């Protein structure tokens, strides 16, 4: 089981990091939707940092959960139009 969680944790960290790079805020940031996008991006970044902290402490369960939650914030934002992001590929659901 350890090898599985190591692999999944690494995969989800990469996924979240790549998704953060790919997701561009769509609405103007001085609008309520733009402010929501900024908040979603910040939540995703915070979860990435938290996950890396958990990994440093060898807490892979919480690291994986953090990376997953962070990606969920971005993925939901893409789905509701807060972010412009590639719809094809592995980064976001369609």
C-alpha positions in Angstrom: 0.0 0.0 0.0 2.9 2.4 0.7 4.0 2.4 -2.9 0.5 3.2 -4.0 0.1 6.2 -1.8 3.6 7.4 -2.7 2.7 7.3 -6.4 -0.7 8.9 -5.9 0.7 11.6 -3.8 3.4 12.5 -6.4 0.8 12.3 -9.2 -1.7 14.6 -7.5 1.0 17.1 -6.5 2.1 17.3 -10.1 -1.5 17.6 -11.3 -2.3 20.4 -8.9 0.9 22.3 -9.7 0.3 21.9 -13.5 -3.3 22.9 -13.1 -2.3 26.1 -11.2 0.0 27.0 -14.0 -2.6 26.4 -16.7 -5.7 28.0 -15.1 -6.0 31.7 -16.0 -8.5 33.9 -14.2 -11.3 34.6 -16.7 -13.4 37.4 -15.2 -11.9 40.8 -14.4 -10.5 40.6 -10.8 -12.4 43.8 -9.8 -15.7 42.0 -10.1 -17.4 39.6 -7.7 -16.7 36.6 -10.1 -13.1 37.8 -10.4 -12.7 38.0 -6.7 -14.1 34.5 -6.4 -11.5 33.3 -8.9 -8.7 34.9 -6.9 -10.0 33.2 -3.8 -10.2 29.8 -5.5 -6.7 30.2 -6.8 -5.4 31.1 -3.4 -7.2 28.1 -1.8 -5.6 25.8 -4.4 -2.1 27.3 -3.8 -2.6 27.0 0.0 -3.5 23.3 -0.4 -0.4 22.8 -2.5 1.8 24.3 0.2 0.0 22.4 2.9 0.4 19.1 1.0 4.1 19.8 0.6 4.4 20.5 4.3 2.6 17.2 5.1 4.8 15.3 2.7 7.9 16.7 4.5 6.5 15.3 7.7 5.9 11.9 6.1 2.2 12.4 6.4 1.2 11.1 3.0 -2.5 10.7 3.7 -2.9 14.3 4.5 -0.6 15.4 1.7 -2.7 13.4 -0.8 -5.9 14.9 0.6 -4.5 18.4 0.4 -3.4 18.0 -3.2 -6.8 16.5 -4.1 -8.7 19.3 -2.4 -6.6 22.0 -4.0 -7.2 20.5 -7.4 -11.0 20.3 -6.7 -11.0 24.0 -6.1 -9.5 24.7 -9.5 -11.5 22.1 -11.3 -14.8 23.5 -9.9 -13.6 27.0 -10.9 -13.0 25.9 -14.5 -16.4 24.2 -14.6 -18.2 27.4 -13.5 -16.2 29.8 -15.7 -13.9 31.4 -13.1 -10.8 30.2 -15.1 -9.8 29.8 -18.7 -8.0 26.5 -18.9 -7.5 23.6 -21.4 -10.5 21.4 -21.6 -8.6 18.7 -23.3 -6.1 16.5 -21.6 -5.6 15.4 -18.0 -5.7 18.6 -16.0 -9.4 19.2 -15.7 -12.7 17.3 -16.0 -15.0 18.2 -18.9 
